[in-house]
């Protein structure tokens, strides 16, 4: 099974390490950076395999987390984004990208793992094609070559 790569951007080194440990223990691959500009470098790299983002909103310098998420969504419109902030979420409704999550610091690391996991699950369920109308039970595949062949069970996304 392919490891899902998550980009974490936070300028607080100890928090960055906590985030990295929590996500690694949960089975994710992690790229950790300390600024918005480094996050954007990783997102725009030709060989980027980033599939989700956890970003602080405020960094000591520009670009901020809002911009990191905006760039990520330009590259991949469905990119899961978790914003983290110790400064409140007042701007989240107006500046946050759709289908994202805001966690206010401090929070439990299980909340972080749950947030990114749920966004990834939602994304994967949205990308699965529905069963054809002629196959109401959700059975997929080519018609049997001979009448006595067994049918395969439906394929469903993991939740």
N, C-alpha and C positions, 0 to 999 in steps of 0.2 A: 504494500500500500504506500502511496506517495505521501511524504510529509508535507503538511501545509506550512508555507513560509509566511510568518507574520513580521512586519516591520514595526518596531517600537521606537518612538521618538520622545525623549524627555531629557531636559537639561539637569535634572537632579540625579546624580550618579547612584545614590543608594536606592532610590525608587526604581530607576532603570534596571538595576540588578535584581530587585525584588520582582519586577514585572517579567524579566527574562527568565528567572528561575521558575516562577509559577507557570509560565507558558511552556517552557521546556519540559517540566515535569508532567504537564498535561499532554505531551506528545507533539507539540508544534516545533517547527524549525523557527529560529528567531534571528533576526538581524536587528541589533540595537545601535541607535545613534543618539547623539546629544544635541542635535540642532535641527531646525526645519530645513535648512539648506542641505544638510547631509541626507535627510530623509528624501528630499526631492531628487538628489543625485542618484540614490538607490532606485527610486521609482522610475526614473527616466533612463536608466542604464539599459542597453540593448539586451543584456542577458538577465534582466530582472525576472525573478519568479515569485515576487511578492503577491500573496493572495488575500491579505488583510492588513489593516493598520490600527495601531494603538498610538495615539498622539496626544501629547500635552497641548494645551492651547497657547500658553504664553511661554516664549523662549526669551532669553536675554537679548536676542537680535531677531531681525526679520529673516525669513518669512515665519509667520506664526502657524499654529496647528490648523487654523481654518484654511490657510493657503495650501498646506500639505494635503489636506483632504480634497480640496478643489482640484489640485493637479492630479491626484490619484484617480479621481472620478473622470477627468478628461482622458486619461489613459485607459481606464476600465470603468465604465459607468455603473457597474454593479459591485465595485470594490467595497467590502465590509469595512466600516470605520467606527472605532471606539475612541471618543474624546475623553481625556482625563484632565481635571483641573482642580486646583485648590482655591480658585478665585470665584467660584460660583458659576452658574450656568445661565446667567441672564441673557447672553447673546446667542445661546444655542438655538432657539426657535428661528431666529433671523439669519444666522450665519452658518449653522450646521447643515451638512448635506443630508438629503432625504435618506431614510432607512439607515440611520446611524444611532449610536447610543452615547449618552453622556454619563460618566461616572465622576462624582465629586470626591476629591481627596479629603480625608482618608477613606479608604474602602478596603474591604476584605479581598484578598487575591482570588478567592473563589468567584467573586462577582466579576472580576476581569475575565477569567477563563469562561465563565458562563456567558458573558456578553458577546465575546468574539465567537464562541462556539454557536450560539443561537443565530448570529448574523450569517455565519458560514452555512449553517443548516438551511436557513431561509433562502439563501442564494441558490444552494444546490437544488432545493425543491422547486424553485421558480424556473430553473433551467431544464428540468426534466420534461420532455414532451408528454402531453396527455395521451392516453390510449386512443387508438382510432375509434371512431363512432361504430364501426362494424365489429369492434372487439370490446363490448361493454364490461367484461369481467377483468379487463386489464391484461389479458394474455397477449404476449408479443411474439413476433418471429414470423418466419415464412410458413405458408400452409404446409401441412404434412405431405410428403411425397407419396405415402400410401395410407389408406384409411386406418390401419391398425397401429400406427405409430403413436406413442404417448405424447401428450401435450406438456409443455413446460409450465411450471408455476409462474405466477406473475412476479415481475421484478419491481421492487419498491425501494425508495430511497431510505437510507439508514437515518433514524432520528435520535 
